[in-house]
Amino acid sequence: MTVHLAEPGVLAGPKVVALGGGHGLAASLSALRRMAGRLTAVVTVADDGGSSGRLRRELGVLPPGDLRMALAALCGDDEWGRTWARVLQHRFDSGGELHNHASGNLLIVALWDLLGGHVEGLDWVARLLGAQGRVLPMALVPMNIEALVGSSRRSPAGAREIRTVSGQHAVATVDGDVVAVSLSPPDPPACPEVIDAIGEADWVVMGPGSWFSSVIPHLLVPQLREALVTTSALRAVTLNLSPEGGETTNFTPEMHLEVLGAYAPELRIDVVIADSGSVPDEPLLRRVANEMGAELVVTDVAARDGSARHDSQLLGWAFARTLGRGRIGPWR
């Protein structure tokens, strides 16, 4: 299906579901909240490091860190929103048992404890912040990511050692080539509200982000993968600006798409968004995208400070042209 860049219009923004985790999802949400009529973030729940890992181990809760980052990204640009985003992201650094805990993590976990429900607690935090969208966990139980990793060094006979690496942090920073990833438990219960949101969406957006530890895990939850395959929504993939040290070292842009296809060969992609400065072989990337049914959109979406991150305003305009019929709201 060909998706044409739209002209500016006056129609209400589309219903968008964005999937991912960490900084990549936050970048998407910061851009999407300006043009989506209804925005839902679906967040991985496999984090096992830092404050999230401590709360997960001590209290048996979902790791709240990526959920917190998504909520902060949905805060408005007025004084209220900026202040609450800073509160959520604030980390205690005075030593003691609170050292390095993010205050937003503690707020989220407190509401879960008081209300007894993950979705209800996150909705209350969103109401407090005035968040311009909803944040949901992709599954209702904490999960572990396991990866098969090929050693970067070969034996004298030319063979590579294959080892198993467990944990999101370990996978994201692994030394070697990730060959495959899986979840434990292998059949986690998807969040029902996520399935509903995908079924009602006009667009589903995947990426950017850590490919094996934040993007691919959504395709490893059976109910979630089925919803992504069967939804009538159009599907967009935003590619990373560069390979990430560790899990995607030496990856080309088209390799990211090929990995998606390997984990969900029945998943149709309609649009692939790539930064114009991050595509060394545009004809090859266009061919791979076309083979998946997608139109390739190459445009400027990178921050201009030299960092490997997306610029929220540029990405917002790219989303507006491809997803939102050219309609984009002011920063607010």
N, C-alpha and C positions, 0 to 999 in steps of 0.2 A: 504494500500500500504506500503510495507516494504522499508525503505530507509537505505541503507548500508553506513557505513563509507567509505569514498573514499580514494583511494591512491593518493599521490601527483602526479600532472600532469602539463601540460603546457597549458591547455585550458584557454581561457579568463574567467575572473570571471563572476559570474552570475549577472543578473539584480535582485536587491533586493529592496523591499519596507518594511520599518520598521515603525511600528505604535506605538504611545504612547505619552508620555509627560514627562517633568521634568527630574529629574536625571536618571530615569530608561531608557528613550529613549536615553539620552546622552551617557550612558554606552554602549548601543547597537551600536550606531553610531560610537563611538570611536573604537570599535572592527571591525565593518563591513566595515569601509572605507578602511581597509587594504586588503580585499579580494573580494569585490564586483566590478564587471565590471561597473555597473551603479547603484547608490544608491540614493533612494528617501526616505526622512523622511516625515511622515504624522503625524501632531501634533494636539493634542486637543486644542480647543480654548474656554475653559470655565473658565480659571483662573480669579478670582475676588479679589485677594489679592495683597498687596504690590504695587510696581511700576506699574505692569500690570493693576491691578484693578483701580488705579488712572487714568491712561491714558484711559482706557476703559470708565470710568464714565465721564471724562472731555471732551473727544474727540469723543466718540462713535465708536472707532476702535476695531478691534480684539485685544485681550490681547496678547502683543508681547513677553512676558517673556519666555514661553516654546519654541517658535520659535527661540528666541535668543540663548537659551541654545543648541538647536539642531545645529544651525549654528556654534557656538563655538566648539562643539564636532567634526564638520567636518573640522575644521582648521588643516592644516598639522603640523608636528612636527619640521619644520625648524623655523628659526628666524621669518620669515614673519608670519607664522601661529600662533606661540606661542604669538607673540606680538598682533596680531589682536584678538586672543581669550581673552587675558587679557583686551584689550580695550572694547570688547563687554560686558564682565562680570563686568567691573569696576562700582562701585556704589559711588555716591557723598555722603559724610558724613559730610559736613561742615555746615549743617543747611540750612534754607531758603526753597524756593519752590522746589528746585532740590533735597532736602535731600532724600536719599535712592532710587532715580531713578537710574536705570542701564543705562549706556551710550548707550549700544546696543539697548535697547528699544526705546530710543529717535531717534537713527539713523534709525531704521526700520520704525517708525511712520513718520519721516520726508520724507522718500522715498515714503511711501504710499500717503502722502499728495501731494507731487510733481508730482508723476506719475499717481495717481488715480487708481491703481490696486494693490491688495494684492500680487498676484503671481509675477507680474513684479517687484515690490519693493523688494521682497525677493530674486529674481534672481539677481538683481543688487547688493544686499549686498553679496550674495554668490560669485559673480564675484570679488568684491573688496577684499574679504578675501582669494580668491583662494580655496574656500571650495571644498572638495572632495565628492560632492554629492549635491542634490537639497533638499530644505526644502519647504514644502507646508502645508497650514492649512487644517484640515480635512473638514471644512465647511466654507462658505463665510460670515457667520454672527456670532457674539459673542453669546454664549449660557450660560445658567444656568443649573447646575446639581442640581437635587432635590433627596433626599433620604428618604425612610421610615426607621426609626431607632427604634429598640426595646431597651427599657431601660435595663441597666445591673442589675437593682433591680426589684424584683417582689412584687406584692401586697400580703397581708396576704392570699388571696385566690389563689395565685400562678400565677395570670395573669401578663403579661408584658404590660406596656404602650407603644404604638406605636405613634411616633411623626414624623413630617416632618421637615427635615433639608434642607436648601437651600444654595447653593453656594459651589464651589469646595473646598475652604479652610475649610469651616465648615464641609463638608462631610469627608475630609481627616483627620480631627482631632476630629471627633465626639466621644463622650463617650457613647458607646452602640454598638449594633450589627446592621450593615446595612442589611436590609431585601431586599430592592429593590432600584434601581436608575432609573431616567428618565431624559430627556432633555427638556428644554423649550427654544425655540419653539420645539415641538415634531417632526417636519418634516423639519429640516434645509436643505438648498441646499448644497449638497456636492460640493467640489471643482472639476470641470471637469478634471483638470490635474491629480488629485488623481485617479479618476476612470480609466483614460487612463493608468497611471503607473501600477496600480494593474492588469489591463488586459494584459499588456505586460511583467509582471514580471516572473522570474523563481522561486523566493521564496518570501513569505510574512512572516515577523517576527513580533510577538506580544509579549510584555513584554520584560524585567521586568518593574515594576513601580507600582504606586498606583493603585490597581486593579479596584476599583469602580470609581475613579475620573480621571484616565488617560488611562486605557486599555479598560474597558467595554464601555465608551462613543462612541468608533468607531462603535460598534455594534448597537448603538441606532440611527444612521443616516441611514435611509432606503436605499438610493442609495449606500452608502458605504458598508453596510452589504450585499446587493445583489452582489456587485462586489467581495467581499471577498468569498462569497459562490460559485459564478459561475466561478471565474478565474481558468485557467489551472495551475497556479502556485502551487508549494508545499507550505505548511504552517507550520511554526515552532513557538513554544511557549517557551519563556525563563522564567522560574519560579523565583520568588523572593527568596532571601536567608533566609528571616524570615518574620513572620507576622509584619505588620505595626501597631504601636499604633494608635488606632482610627478605621479606616474603616475595617481592617482585623484582629483585635485582636483575637488571638486563632485560626486563620486559619491554617490548615495543607496544604501541597503542593497539595494534591489531591482535596481539597476544591476549590482551585483556578481554576483547570480545570473544576470542576463541575459547577462553576458559569459561565464560558465561554459557556459550553454546555446548560445551562439554558437560556441564552440570545440569542443563535444562535444554536439551536439543529441541524440545517441542515449543520453547518460548519464542514468540515472535517479537522482534524489536522494530520499532517504527522510525525512531530518530536517534542518531548518535551525535552528541555535541563534543567537539574537540577544539582545543586552543590552537590558533594558527601557528604559534611558535613551538608547539609540542608534537608536530606531525612530520617526521622526517621523510615519509614516503606516502604522500596523500593518495596517489592512485591505488596503492596496495590497500590502504585503510578503507578507501571508498569501495573497493571490490569486496573486501571482507564484510563490510557493513551491508552492502547490497545483497550479498549471499544470505544474510540473516533477515532480509526484507526491509532494511532500514535505509533512510536517506541520511547522508553524512552532512552535517553542518559544521564547517570550519570557520571559526570567528575568534576575535580577541576576548578571552575571559580570564587571563592571568593577571595577577597583581603586578603593578609596574614598579615595585620596589625590589625586584630581583628574587623574591622568595618564591618557593614552590607552593603557592596557594592561589585560590581563585579570588578574583575581585568581586565582591557582592553586587556592586552596581552593574558591572559588565555582564556577569552571569545572569543577573536579573533581566537585563535587556535581551540576552540570548533566549532565555526562557519565554519572555514576552513575545518575541517574534515567532517562536516555534510552538509554544504551548498556549499562549494567551491571546491570540488574535491581535497582537501588537499592543494590548492594553496593559499599562503598568501604572501603579499608583505612586504617590510621592513618599519619600522617606518620612516615617511618622513614629 
